[in-house]
């Protein structure tokens, strides 16, 4: 499933998918209604904000986020 993310558009990714014979399905970017994982990310974000209200939205380090989840 391709949604136009930079990693999906990388030449190396395209070549590897072609080499393996993977048929690509293209999705519009940022389309939560078509991509179920977006619903999961939203649930996770909501849970983190509820459990850790002292952290300002968008101000959590990756290391701390890994500990929270």
mmCIF file as Biopython writes it, N, C-alpha, C and O atoms, coordinates in Angstrom:
data_model
#
loop_
_atom_site.group_PDB
_atom_site.id
_atom_site.type_symbol
_atom_site.label_atom_id
_atom_site.label_alt_id
_atom_site.label_comp_id
_atom_site.label_asym_id
_atom_site.label_entity_id
_atom_site.label_seq_id
_atom_site.pdbx_PDB_ins_code
_atom_site.Cartn_x
_atom_site.Cartn_y
_atom_site.Cartn_z
_atom_site.occupancy
_atom_site.B_iso_or_equiv
_atom_site.auth_seq_id
_atom_site.auth_asym_id
_atom_site.pdbx_PDB_model_num
ATOM 1   N N  . UNK A ? 1  ? 0.853   -1.162  0.000  1.0 0.0 1  A 1 
ATOM 2   C CA . UNK A ? 1  ? 0.000   0.000   0.000  1.0 0.0 1  A 1 
ATOM 3   C C  . UNK A ? 1  ? 0.902   1.229   0.000  1.0 0.0 1  A 1 
ATOM 4   O O  . UNK A ? 1  ? 1.723   1.402   0.900  1.0 0.0 1  A 1 
ATOM 5   N N  . UNK A ? 2  ? 0.751   2.060   -0.986 1.0 0.0 2  A 1 
ATOM 6   C CA . UNK A ? 2  ? 1.571   3.252   -1.135 1.0 0.0 2  A 1 
ATOM 7   C C  . UNK A ? 2  ? 0.694   4.485   -0.910 1.0 0.0 2  A 1 
ATOM 8   O O  . UNK A ? 2  ? -0.384  4.600   -1.493 1.0 0.0 2  A 1 
ATOM 9   N N  . UNK A ? 3  ? 1.159   5.404   -0.061 1.0 0.0 3  A 1 
ATOM 10  C CA . UNK A ? 3  ? 0.378   6.617   0.183  1.0 0.0 3  A 1 
ATOM 11  C C  . UNK A ? 3  ? 1.179   7.874   -0.099 1.0 0.0 3  A 1 
ATOM 12  O O  . UNK A ? 3  ? 0.883   8.939   0.441  1.0 0.0 3  A 1 
ATOM 13  N N  . UNK A ? 4  ? 2.188   7.751   -0.942 1.0 0.0 4  A 1 
ATOM 14  C CA . UNK A ? 4  ? 2.994   8.891   -1.375 1.0 0.0 4  A 1 
ATOM 15  C C  . UNK A ? 4  ? 3.938   9.401   -0.298 1.0 0.0 4  A 1 
ATOM 16  O O  . UNK A ? 4  ? 4.487   10.495  -0.431 1.0 0.0 4  A 1 
ATOM 17  N N  . UNK A ? 5  ? 4.136   8.630   0.765  1.0 0.0 5  A 1 
ATOM 18  C CA . UNK A ? 5  ? 5.126   8.998   1.780  1.0 0.0 5  A 1 
ATOM 19  C C  . UNK A ? 5  ? 6.514   8.947   1.135  1.0 0.0 5  A 1 
ATOM 20  O O  . UNK A ? 5  ? 6.730   8.156   0.217  1.0 0.0 5  A 1 
ATOM 21  N N  . UNK A ? 6  ? 7.457   9.771   1.593  1.0 0.0 6  A 1 
ATOM 22  C CA . UNK A ? 6  ? 8.794   9.797   0.987  1.0 0.0 6  A 1 
ATOM 23  C C  . UNK A ? 6  ? 9.471   8.427   0.921  1.0 0.0 6  A 1 
ATOM 24  O O  . UNK A ? 6  ? 10.129  8.104   -0.068 1.0 0.0 6  A 1 
ATOM 25  N N  . UNK A ? 7  ? 9.308   7.629   1.971  1.0 0.0 7  A 1 
ATOM 26  C CA . UNK A ? 7  ? 9.919   6.293   1.951  1.0 0.0 7  A 1 
ATOM 27  C C  . UNK A ? 7  ? 9.321   5.416   0.860  1.0 0.0 7  A 1 
ATOM 28  O O  . UNK A ? 7  ? 10.014  4.584   0.276  1.0 0.0 7  A 1 
ATOM 29  N N  . UNK A ? 8  ? 8.060   5.601   0.593  1.0 0.0 8  A 1 
ATOM 30  C CA . UNK A ? 8  ? 7.397   4.793   -0.430 1.0 0.0 8  A 1 
ATOM 31  C C  . UNK A ? 8  ? 7.801   5.222   -1.831 1.0 0.0 8  A 1 
ATOM 32  O O  . UNK A ? 8  ? 7.775   4.416   -2.762 1.0 0.0 8  A 1 
ATOM 33  N N  . UNK A ? 9  ? 8.176   6.497   -1.987 1.0 0.0 9  A 1 
ATOM 34  C CA . UNK A ? 9  ? 8.550   7.016   -3.303 1.0 0.0 9  A 1 
ATOM 35  C C  . UNK A ? 9  ? 10.031  6.863   -3.606 1.0 0.0 9  A 1 
ATOM 36  O O  . UNK A ? 9  ? 10.462  7.114   -4.731 1.0 0.0 9  A 1 
ATOM 37  N N  . UNK A ? 10 ? 10.814  6.456   -2.618 1.0 0.0 10 A 1 
ATOM 38  C CA . UNK A ? 10 ? 12.262  6.339   -2.812 1.0 0.0 10 A 1 
ATOM 39  C C  . UNK A ? 10 ? 12.558  5.368   -3.952 1.0 0.0 10 A 1 
ATOM 40  O O  . UNK A ? 10 ? 11.909  4.330   -4.086 1.0 0.0 10 A 1 
ATOM 41  N N  . UNK A ? 11 ? 13.534  5.718   -4.759 1.0 0.0 11 A 1 
ATOM 42  C CA . UNK A ? 11 ? 13.899  4.887   -5.909 1.0 0.0 11 A 1 
ATOM 43  C C  . UNK A ? 11 ? 14.271  3.467   -5.475 1.0 0.0 11 A 1 
ATOM 44  O O  . UNK A ? 11 ? 13.885  2.493   -6.122 1.0 0.0 11 A 1 
ATOM 45  N N  . UNK A ? 12 ? 15.025  3.358   -4.373 1.0 0.0 12 A 1 
ATOM 46  C CA . UNK A ? 12 ? 15.422  2.035   -3.888 1.0 0.0 12 A 1 
ATOM 47  C C  . UNK A ? 12 ? 14.195  1.197   -3.515 1.0 0.0 12 A 1 
ATOM 48  O O  . UNK A ? 12 ? 14.165  -0.007  -3.769 1.0 0.0 12 A 1 
ATOM 49  N N  . UNK A ? 13 ? 13.198  1.825   -2.922 1.0 0.0 13 A 1 
ATOM 50  C CA . UNK A ? 13 ? 11.971  1.114   -2.560 1.0 0.0 13 A 1 
ATOM 51  C C  . UNK A ? 13 ? 11.243  0.654   -3.808 1.0 0.0 13 A 1 
ATOM 52  O O  . UNK A ? 13 ? 10.813  -0.496  -3.901 1.0 0.0 13 A 1 
ATOM 53  N N  . UNK A ? 14 ? 11.107  1.559   -4.769 1.0 0.0 14 A 1 
ATOM 54  C CA . UNK A ? 14 ? 10.438  1.209   -6.021 1.0 0.0 14 A 1 
ATOM 55  C C  . UNK A ? 14 ? 11.143  0.035   -6.706 1.0 0.0 14 A 1 
ATOM 56  O O  . UNK A ? 14 ? 10.489  -0.906  -7.157 1.0 0.0 14 A 1 
ATOM 57  N N  . UNK A ? 15 ? 12.455  0.090   -6.781 1.0 0.0 15 A 1 
ATOM 58  C CA . UNK A ? 15 ? 13.224  -0.974  -7.425 1.0 0.0 15 A 1 
ATOM 59  C C  . UNK A ? 15 ? 13.056  -2.308  -6.692 1.0 0.0 15 A 1 
ATOM 60  O O  . UNK A ? 15 ? 12.909  -3.355  -7.321 1.0 0.0 15 A 1 
ATOM 61  N N  . UNK A ? 16 ? 13.080  -2.259  -5.358 1.0 0.0 16 A 1 
ATOM 62  C CA . UNK A ? 16 ? 12.944  -3.500  -4.582 1.0 0.0 16 A 1 
ATOM 63  C C  . UNK A ? 16 ? 11.554  -4.101  -4.748 1.0 0.0 16 A 1 
ATOM 64  O O  . UNK A ? 16 ? 11.422  -5.316  -4.896 1.0 0.0 16 A 1 
ATOM 65  N N  . UNK A ? 17 ? 10.523  -3.275  -4.728 1.0 0.0 17 A 1 
ATOM 66  C CA . UNK A ? 17 ? 9.166   -3.779  -4.934 1.0 0.0 17 A 1 
ATOM 67  C C  . UNK A ? 17 ? 9.035   -4.394  -6.325 1.0 0.0 17 A 1 
ATOM 68  O O  . UNK A ? 17 ? 8.428   -5.453  -6.484 1.0 0.0 17 A 1 
ATOM 69  N N  . UNK A ? 18 ? 9.603   -3.730  -7.333 1.0 0.0 18 A 1 
ATOM 70  C CA . UNK A ? 18 ? 9.565   -4.263  -8.697 1.0 0.0 18 A 1 
ATOM 71  C C  . UNK A ? 18 ? 10.329  -5.583  -8.777 1.0 0.0 18 A 1 
ATOM 72  O O  . UNK A ? 18 ? 9.864   -6.538  -9.401 1.0 0.0 18 A 1 
ATOM 73  N N  . UNK A ? 19 ? 11.490  -5.633  -8.150 1.0 0.0 19 A 1 
ATOM 74  C CA . UNK A ? 19 ? 12.318  -6.839  -8.177 1.0 0.0 19 A 1 
ATOM 75  C C  . UNK A ? 19 ? 11.568  -8.033  -7.579 1.0 0.0 19 A 1 
ATOM 76  O O  . UNK A ? 19 ? 11.687  -9.158  -8.065 1.0 0.0 19 A 1 
ATOM 77  N N  . UNK A ? 20 ? 10.794  -7.774  -6.523 1.0 0.0 20 A 1 
ATOM 78  C CA . UNK A ? 20 ? 10.057  -8.848  -5.856 1.0 0.0 20 A 1 
ATOM 79  C C  . UNK A ? 20 ? 8.696   -9.124  -6.493 1.0 0.0 20 A 1 
ATOM 80  O O  . UNK A ? 20 ? 7.981   -10.037 -6.080 1.0 0.0 20 A 1 
ATOM 81  N N  . UNK A ? 21 ? 8.349   -8.330  -7.495 1.0 0.0 21 A 1 
ATOM 82  C CA . UNK A ? 21 ? 7.072   -8.534  -8.172 1.0 0.0 21 A 1 
ATOM 83  C C  . UNK A ? 21 ? 5.870   -8.109  -7.361 1.0 0.0 21 A 1 
ATOM 84  O O  . UNK A ? 21 ? 4.770   -8.628  -7.549 1.0 0.0 21 A 1 
ATOM 85  N N  . UNK A ? 22 ? 6.078   -7.154  -6.449 1.0 0.0 22 A 1 
ATOM 86  C CA . UNK A ? 22 ? 4.986   -6.676  -5.599 1.0 0.0 22 A 1 
ATOM 87  C C  . UNK A ? 22 ? 4.125   -5.698  -6.388 1.0 0.0 22 A 1 
ATOM 88  O O  . UNK A ? 22 ? 4.619   -4.707  -6.927 1.0 0.0 22 A 1 
ATOM 89  N N  . UNK A ? 23 ? 2.842   -5.992  -6.446 1.0 0.0 23 A 1 
ATOM 90  C CA . UNK A ? 23 ? 1.907   -5.096  -7.111 1.0 0.0 23 A 1 
ATOM 91  C C  . UNK A ? 23 ? 1.574   -3.962  -6.146 1.0 0.0 23 A 1 
ATOM 92  O O  . UNK A ? 23 ? 1.162   -4.204  -5.011 1.0 0.0 23 A 1 
ATOM 93  N N  . UNK A ? 24 ? 1.754   -2.745  -6.595 1.0 0.0 24 A 1 
ATOM 94  C CA . UNK A ? 24 ? 1.538   -1.581  -5.731 1.0 0.0 24 A 1 
ATOM 95  C C  . UNK A ? 24 ? 0.088   -1.110  -5.797 1.0 0.0 24 A 1 
ATOM 96  O O  . UNK A ? 24 ? -0.533  -1.081  -6.860 1.0 0.0 24 A 1 
ATOM 97  N N  . UNK A ? 25 ? -0.423  -0.746  -4.636 1.0 0.0 25 A 1 
ATOM 98  C CA . UNK A ? 25 ? -1.747  -0.145  -4.540 1.0 0.0 25 A 1 
ATOM 99  C C  . UNK A ? 25 ? -1.531  1.274   -4.044 1.0 0.0 25 A 1 
ATOM 100 O O  . UNK A ? 25 ? -0.926  1.480   -2.992 1.0 0.0 25 A 1 
ATOM 101 N N  . UNK A ? 26 ? -2.012  2.238   -4.780 1.0 0.0 26 A 1 
ATOM 102 C CA . UNK A ? 26 ? -1.789  3.635   -4.410 1.0 0.0 26 A 1 
ATOM 103 C C  . UNK A ? 26 ? -3.004  4.191   -3.675 1.0 0.0 26 A 1 
ATOM 104 O O  . UNK A ? 26 ? -4.143  4.013   -4.104 1.0 0.0 26 A 1 
ATOM 105 N N  . UNK A ? 27 ? -2.741  4.865   -2.565 1.0 0.0 27 A 1 
ATOM 106 C CA . UNK A ? 27 ? -3.775  5.489   -1.744 1.0 0.0 27 A 1 
ATOM 107 C C  . UNK A ? 27 ? -3.501  6.973   -1.681 1.0 0.0 27 A 1 
ATOM 108 O O  . UNK A ? 27 ? -2.348  7.398   -1.749 1.0 0.0 27 A 1 
ATOM 109 N N  . UNK A ? 28 ? -4.547  7.762   -1.551 1.0 0.0 28 A 1 
ATOM 110 C CA . UNK A ? 28 ? -4.324  9.194   -1.346 1.0 0.0 28 A 1 
ATOM 111 C C  . UNK A ? 28 ? -3.624  9.424   -0.007 1.0 0.0 28 A 1 
ATOM 112 O O  . UNK A ? 28 ? -3.903  8.713   0.958  1.0 0.0 28 A 1 
ATOM 113 N N  . UNK A ? 29 ? -2.721  10.403  0.068  1.0 0.0 29 A 1 
ATOM 114 C CA . UNK A ? 29 ? -2.062  10.664  1.350  1.0 0.0 29 A 1 
ATOM 115 C C  . UNK A ? 29 ? -3.063  11.168  2.393  1.0 0.0 29 A 1 
ATOM 116 O O  . UNK A ? 29 ? -4.036  11.851  2.072  1.0 0.0 29 A 1 
ATOM 117 N N  . UNK A ? 30 ? -2.793  10.813  3.639  1.0 0.0 30 A 1 
ATOM 118 C CA . UNK A ? 30 ? -3.605  11.284  4.768  1.0 0.0 30 A 1 
ATOM 119 C C  . UNK A ? 30 ? -5.087  10.963  4.589  1.0 0.0 30 A 1 
ATOM 120 O O  . UNK A ? 30 ? -5.944  11.839  4.710  1.0 0.0 30 A 1 
ATOM 121 N N  . UNK A ? 31 ? -5.369  9.716   4.303  1.0 0.0 31 A 1 
ATOM 122 C CA . UNK A ? 31 ? -6.760  9.321   4.105  1.0 0.0 31 A 1 
ATOM 123 C C  . UNK A ? 31 ? -7.141  8.266   5.146  1.0 0.0 31 A 1 
ATOM 124 O O  . UNK A ? 31 ? -7.173  7.076   4.831  1.0 0.0 31 A 1 
ATOM 125 N N  . UNK A ? 32 ? -7.431  8.686   6.379  1.0 0.0 32 A 1 
ATOM 126 C CA . UNK A ? 32 ? -7.722  7.725   7.441  1.0 0.0 32 A 1 
ATOM 127 C C  . UNK A ? 32 ? -8.915  6.835   7.141  1.0 0.0 32 A 1 
ATOM 128 O O  . UNK A ? 32 ? -8.988  5.712   7.640  1.0 0.0 32 A 1 
ATOM 129 N N  . UNK A ? 33 ? -9.848  7.317   6.337  1.0 0.0 33 A 1 
ATOM 130 C CA . UNK A ? 33 ? -11.001 6.496   6.014  1.0 0.0 33 A 1 
ATOM 131 C C  . UNK A ? 33 ? -10.619 5.302   5.136  1.0 0.0 33 A 1 
ATOM 132 O O  . UNK A ? 33 ? -11.333 4.300   5.117  1.0 0.0 33 A 1 
ATOM 133 N N  . UNK A ? 34 ? -9.505  5.396   4.412  1.0 0.0 34 A 1 
ATOM 134 C CA . UNK A ? 34 ? -9.061  4.304   3.548  1.0 0.0 34 A 1 
ATOM 135 C C  . UNK A ? 34 ? -7.932  3.484   4.161  1.0 0.0 34 A 1 
ATOM 136 O O  . UNK A ? 34 ? -7.640  2.383   3.693  1.0 0.0 34 A 1 
ATOM 137 N N  . UNK A ? 35 ? -7.306  4.002   5.186  1.0 0.0 35 A 1 
ATOM 138 C CA . UNK A ? 35 ? -6.152  3.338   5.768  1.0 0.0 35 A 1 
ATOM 139 C C  . UNK A ? 35 ? -6.428  3.066   7.248  1.0 0.0 35 A 1 
ATOM 140 O O  . UNK A ? 35 ? -6.296  3.977   8.066  1.0 0.0 35 A 1 
ATOM 141 N N  . UNK A ? 36 ? -6.802  1.852   7.609  1.0 0.0 36 A 1 
ATOM 142 C CA . UNK A ? 36 ? -7.204  1.540   8.998  1.0 0.0 36 A 1 
ATOM 143 C C  . UNK A ? 36 ? -6.141  1.845   10.048 1.0 0.0 36 A 1 
ATOM 144 O O  . UNK A ? 36 ? -6.490  2.128   11.194 1.0 0.0 36 A 1 
ATOM 145 N N  . UNK A ? 37 ? -4.862  1.798   9.698  1.0 0.0 37 A 1 
ATOM 146 C CA . UNK A ? 37 ? -3.822  2.054   10.705 1.0 0.0 37 A 1 
ATOM 147 C C  . UNK A ? 37 ? -3.912  3.491   11.224 1.0 0.0 37 A 1 
ATOM 148 O O  . UNK A ? 37 ? -3.507  3.765   12.354 1.0 0.0 37 A 1 
ATOM 149 N N  . UNK A ? 38 ? -4.436  4.402   10.417 1.0 0.0 38 A 1 
ATOM 150 C CA . UNK A ? 38 ? -4.581  5.785   10.867 1.0 0.0 38 A 1 
ATOM 151 C C  . UNK A ? 38 ? -5.512  5.868   12.071 1.0 0.0 38 A 1 
ATOM 152 O O  . UNK A ? 38 ? -5.311  6.704   12.952 1.0 0.0 38 A 1 
ATOM 153 N N  . UNK A ? 39 ? -6.522  5.015   12.118 1.0 0.0 39 A 1 
ATOM 154 C CA . UNK A ? 39 ? -7.427  4.990   13.272 1.0 0.0 39 A 1 
ATOM 155 C C  . UNK A ? 39 ? -6.675  4.528   14.524 1.0 0.0 39 A 1 
ATOM 156 O O  . UNK A ? 39 ? -6.902  5.044   15.618 1.0 0.0 39 A 1 
ATOM 157 N N  . UNK A ? 40 ? -5.788  3.565   14.354 1.0 0.0 40 A 1 
ATOM 158 C CA . UNK A ? 40 ? -4.991  3.071   15.483 1.0 0.0 40 A 1 
ATOM 159 C C  . UNK A ? 40 ? -4.078  4.177   15.992 1.0 0.0 40 A 1 
ATOM 160 O O  . UNK A ? 40 ? -3.974  4.386   17.201 1.0 0.0 40 A 1 
ATOM 161 N N  . UNK A ? 41 ? -3.411  4.892   15.078 1.0 0.0 41 A 1 
ATOM 162 C CA . UNK A ? 41 ? -2.522  5.988   15.508 1.0 0.0 41 A 1 
ATOM 163 C C  . UNK A ? 41 ? -3.323  7.033   16.300 1.0 0.0 41 A 1 
ATOM 164 O O  . UNK A ? 41 ? -2.850  7.537   17.319 1.0 0.0 41 A 1 
ATOM 165 N N  . UNK A ? 42 ? -4.517  7.348   15.836 1.0 0.0 42 A 1 
ATOM 166 C CA . UNK A ? 42 ? -5.340  8.337   16.550 1.0 0.0 42 A 1 
ATOM 167 C C  . UNK A ? 42 ? -5.722  7.847   17.941 1.0 0.0 42 A 1 
ATOM 168 O O  . UNK A ? 42 ? -5.698  8.623   18.897 1.0 0.0 42 A 1 
ATOM 169 N N  . UNK A ? 43 ? -6.074  6.572   18.066 1.0 0.0 43 A 1 
ATOM 170 C CA . UNK A ? 43 ? -6.388  6.011   19.382 1.0 0.0 43 A 1 
ATOM 171 C C  . UNK A ? 43 ? -5.174  6.076   20.306 1.0 0.0 43 A 1 
ATOM 172 O O  . UNK A ? 43 ? -5.298  6.416   21.482 1.0 0.0 43 A 1 
ATOM 173 N N  . UNK A ? 44 ? -3.996  5.745   19.764 1.0 0.0 44 A 1 
ATOM 174 C CA . UNK A ? 44 ? -2.771  5.785   20.569 1.0 0.0 44 A 1 
ATOM 175 C C  . UNK A ? 44 ? -2.464  7.217   21.025 1.0 0.0 44 A 1 
ATOM 176 O O  . UNK A ? 44 ? -2.110  7.439   22.182 1.0 0.0 44 A 1 
ATOM 177 N N  . UNK A ? 45 ? -2.600  8.176   20.121 1.0 0.0 45 A 1 
ATOM 178 C CA . UNK A ? 45 ? -2.338  9.576   20.475 1.0 0.0 45 A 1 
ATOM 179 C C  . UNK A ? 45 ? -3.288  10.040  21.576 1.0 0.0 45 A 1 
ATOM 180 O O  . UNK A ? 45 ? -2.876  10.697  22.532 1.0 0.0 45 A 1 
ATOM 181 N N  . UNK A ? 46 ? -4.573  9.685   21.427 1.0 0.0 46 A 1 
ATOM 182 C CA . UNK A ? 46 ? -5.560  10.073  22.446 1.0 0.0 46 A 1 
ATOM 183 C C  . UNK A ? 46 ? -5.217  9.459   23.797 1.0 0.0 46 A 1 
ATOM 184 O O  . UNK A ? 46 ? -5.287  10.133  24.824 1.0 0.0 46 A 1 
ATOM 185 N N  . UNK A ? 47 ? -4.842  8.169   23.798 1.0 0.0 47 A 1 
ATOM 186 C CA . UNK A ? 47 ? -4.497  7.482   25.040 1.0 0.0 47 A 1 
ATOM 187 C C  . UNK A ? 47 ? -3.294  8.143   25.709 1.0 0.0 47 A 1 
ATOM 188 O O  . UNK A ? 47 ? -3.303  8.369   26.919 1.0 0.0 47 A 1 
ATOM 189 N N  . UNK A ? 48 ? -2.278  8.447   24.941 1.0 0.0 48 A 1 
ATOM 190 C CA . UNK A ? 48 ? -1.070  9.084   25.499 1.0 0.0 48 A 1 
ATOM 191 C C  . UNK A ? 48 ? -1.423  10.438  26.097 1.0 0.0 48 A 1 
ATOM 192 O O  . UNK A ? 48 ? -0.960  10.778  27.186 1.0 0.0 48 A 1 
ATOM 193 N N  . UNK A ? 49 ? -2.241  11.212  25.391 1.0 0.0 49 A 1 
ATOM 194 C CA . UNK A ? 49 ? -2.617  12.532  25.912 1.0 0.0 49 A 1 
ATOM 195 C C  . UNK A ? 49 ? -3.425  12.414  27.203 1.0 0.0 49 A 1 
ATOM 196 O O  . UNK A ? 49 ? -3.292  13.248  28.098 1.0 0.0 49 A 1 
ATOM 197 N N  . UNK A ? 50 ? -4.257  11.386  27.301 1.0 0.0 50 A 1 
ATOM 198 C CA . UNK A ? 50 ? -5.031  11.180  28.533 1.0 0.0 50 A 1 
ATOM 199 C C  . UNK A ? 50 ? -4.151  10.713  29.689 1.0 0.0 50 A 1 
ATOM 200 O O  . UNK A ? 50 ? -4.328  11.156  30.824 1.0 0.0 50 A 1 
ATOM 201 N N  . UNK A ? 51 ? -3.211  9.827   29.406 1.0 0.0 51 A 1 
ATOM 202 C CA . UNK A ? 51 ? -2.354  9.257   30.440 1.0 0.0 51 A 1 
ATOM 203 C C  . UNK A ? 51 ? -1.240  10.201  30.881 1.0 0.0 51 A 1 
ATOM 204 O O  . UNK A ? 51 ? -0.775  10.132  32.018 1.0 0.0 51 A 1 
ATOM 205 N N  . UNK A ? 52 ? -0.822  11.067  29.993 1.0 0.0 52 A 1 
ATOM 206 C CA . UNK A ? 52 ? 0.311   11.972  30.263 1.0 0.0 52 A 1 
ATOM 207 C C  . UNK A ? 52 ? -0.065  13.415  29.911 1.0 0.0 52 A 1 
ATOM 208 O O  . UNK A ? 52 ? 0.534   14.007  29.013 1.0 0.0 52 A 1 
ATOM 209 N N  . UNK A ? 53 ? -1.040  13.975  30.604 1.0 0.0 53 A 1 
ATOM 210 C CA . UNK A ? 53 ? -1.502  15.329  30.263 1.0 0.0 53 A 1 
ATOM 211 C C  . UNK A ? 53 ? -0.450  16.415  30.515 1.0 0.0 53 A 1 
ATOM 212 O O  . UNK A ? 53 ? -0.560  17.525  29.995 1.0 0.0 53 A 1 
ATOM 213 N N  . UNK A ? 54 ? 0.568   16.087  31.315 1.0 0.0 54 A 1 
ATOM 214 C CA . UNK A ? 54 ? 1.585   17.096  31.618 1.0 0.0 54 A 1 
ATOM 215 C C  . UNK A ? 54 ? 2.498   17.395  30.424 1.0 0.0 54 A 1 
ATOM 216 O O  . UNK A ? 54 ? 3.234   18.381  30.441 1.0 0.0 54 A 1 
ATOM 217 N N  . UNK A ? 55 ? 2.454   16.556  29.397 1.0 0.0 55 A 1 
ATOM 218 C CA . UNK A ? 55 ? 3.296   16.781  28.224 1.0 0.0 55 A 1 
ATOM 219 C C  . UNK A ? 55 ? 2.520   17.529  27.158 1.0 0.0 55 A 1 
ATOM 220 O O  . UNK A ? 55 ? 1.408   17.149  26.791 1.0 0.0 55 A 1 
ATOM 221 N N  . UNK A ? 56 ? 3.115   18.582  26.677 1.0 0.0 56 A 1 
ATOM 222 C CA . UNK A ? 56 ? 2.490   19.387  25.638 1.0 0.0 56 A 1 
ATOM 223 C C  . UNK A ? 56 ? 2.447   18.582  24.339 1.0 0.0 56 A 1 
ATOM 224 O O  . UNK A ? 56 ? 3.401   17.879  24.006 1.0 0.0 56 A 1 
ATOM 225 N N  . UNK A ? 57 ? 1.356   18.688  23.624 1.0 0.0 57 A 1 
ATOM 226 C CA . UNK A ? 57 ? 1.193   17.952  22.365 1.0 0.0 57 A 1 
ATOM 227 C C  . UNK A ? 57 ? 2.357   18.260  21.420 1.0 0.0 57 A 1 
ATOM 228 O O  . UNK A ? 57 ? 2.691   19.420  21.178 1.0 0.0 57 A 1 
ATOM 229 N N  . UNK A ? 58 ? 2.958   17.208  20.901 1.0 0.0 58 A 1 
ATOM 230 C CA . UNK A ? 58 ? 4.059   17.374  19.958 1.0 0.0 58 A 1 
ATOM 231 C C  . UNK A ? 58 ? 5.400   17.638  20.596 1.0 0.0 58 A 1 
ATOM 232 O O  . UNK A ? 58 ? 6.375   17.871  19.881 1.0 0.0 58 A 1 
ATOM 233 N N  . UNK A ? 59 ? 5.491   17.612  21.921 1.0 0.0 59 A 1 
ATOM 234 C CA . UNK A ? 59 ? 6.735   17.936  22.622 1.0 0.0 59 A 1 
ATOM 235 C C  . UNK A ? 59 ? 7.318   16.725  23.352 1.0 0.0 59 A 1 
ATOM 236 O O  . UNK A ? 59 ? 8.043   16.882  24.335 1.0 0.0 59 A 1 
ATOM 237 N N  . UNK A ? 60 ? 7.003   15.521  22.875 1.0 0.0 60 A 1 
ATOM 238 C CA . UNK A ? 60 ? 7.481   14.306  23.524 1.0 0.0 60 A 1 
ATOM 239 C C  . UNK A ? 60 ? 8.596   13.711  22.672 1.0 0.0 60 A 1 
ATOM 240 O O  . UNK A ? 60 ? 8.439   13.536  21.464 1.0 0.0 60 A 1 
ATOM 241 N N  . UNK A ? 61 ? 9.708   13.406  23.302 1.0 0.0 61 A 1 
ATOM 242 C CA . UNK A ? 61 ? 10.826  12.803  22.570 1.0 0.0 61 A 1 
ATOM 243 C C  . UNK A ? 61 ? 10.469  11.369  22.163 1.0 0.0 61 A 1 
ATOM 244 O O  . UNK A ? 61 ? 9.598   10.744  22.767 1.0 0.0 61 A 1 
ATOM 245 N N  . UNK A ? 62 ? 11.132  10.872  21.162 1.0 0.0 62 A 1 
ATOM 246 C CA . UNK A ? 62 ? 10.891  9.502   20.708 1.0 0.0 62 A 1 
ATOM 247 C C  . UNK A ? 62 ? 11.180  8.514   21.824 1.0 0.0 62 A 1 
ATOM 248 O O  . UNK A ? 62 ? 10.428  7.560   22.026 1.0 0.0 62 A 1 
ATOM 249 N N  . UNK A ? 63 ? 12.264  8.738   22.547 1.0 0.0 63 A 1 
ATOM 250 C CA . UNK A ? 63 ? 12.647  7.838   23.640 1.0 0.0 63 A 1 
ATOM 251 C C  . UNK A ? 63 ? 11.536  7.787   24.702 1.0 0.0 63 A 1 
ATOM 252 O O  . UNK A ? 63 ? 11.160  6.708   25.158 1.0 0.0 63 A 1 
ATOM 253 N N  . UNK A ? 64 ? 11.025  8.936   25.083 1.0 0.0 64 A 1 
ATOM 254 C CA . UNK A ? 64 ? 9.957   8.993   26.080 1.0 0.0 64 A 1 
ATOM 255 C C  . UNK A ? 64 ? 8.676   8.367   25.540 1.0 0.0 64 A 1 
ATOM 256 O O  . UNK A ? 64 ? 7.965   7.668   26.261 1.0 0.0 64 A 1 
ATOM 257 N N  . UNK A ? 65 ? 8.394   8.620   24.286 1.0 0.0 65 A 1 
ATOM 258 C CA . UNK A ? 65 ? 7.198   8.034   23.678 1.0 0.0 65 A 1 
ATOM 259 C C  . UNK A ? 65 ? 7.273   6.513   23.715 1.0 0.0 65 A 1 
ATOM 260 O O  . UNK A ? 65 ? 6.271   5.856   23.999 1.0 0.0 65 A 1 
ATOM 261 N N  . UNK A ? 66 ? 8.440   5.944   23.435 1.0 0.0 66 A 1 
ATOM 262 C CA . UNK A ? 66 ? 8.593   4.489   23.479 1.0 0.0 66 A 1 
ATOM 263 C C  . UNK A ? 66 ? 8.337   3.955   24.887 1.0 0.0 66 A 1 
ATOM 264 O O  . UNK A ? 66 ? 7.752   2.885   25.059 1.0 0.0 66 A 1 
ATOM 265 N N  . UNK A ? 67 ? 8.779   4.708   25.884 1.0 0.0 67 A 1 
ATOM 266 C CA . UNK A ? 67 ? 8.565   4.295   27.281 1.0 0.0 67 A 1 
ATOM 267 C C  . UNK A ? 67 ? 7.071   4.357   27.626 1.0 0.0 67 A 1 
ATOM 268 O O  . UNK A ? 67 ? 6.563   3.487   28.332 1.0 0.0 67 A 1 
ATOM 269 N N  . UNK A ? 68 ? 6.368   5.386   27.127 1.0 0.0 68 A 1 
ATOM 270 C CA . UNK A ? 68 ? 4.953   5.544   27.418 1.0 0.0 68 A 1 
ATOM 271 C C  . UNK A ? 68 ? 4.120   4.402   26.844 1.0 0.0 68 A 1 
ATOM 272 O O  . UNK A ? 68 ? 3.195   3.902   27.484 1.0 0.0 68 A 1 
ATOM 273 N N  . UNK A ? 69 ? 4.460   4.012   25.653 1.0 0.0 69 A 1 
ATOM 274 C CA . UNK A ? 69 ? 3.678   2.976   24.958 1.0 0.0 69 A 1 
ATOM 275 C C  . UNK A ? 69 ? 4.148   1.632   25.412 1.0 0.0 69 A 1 
ATOM 276 O O  . UNK A ? 69 ? 3.630   0.611   24.959 1.0 0.0 69 A 1 
#
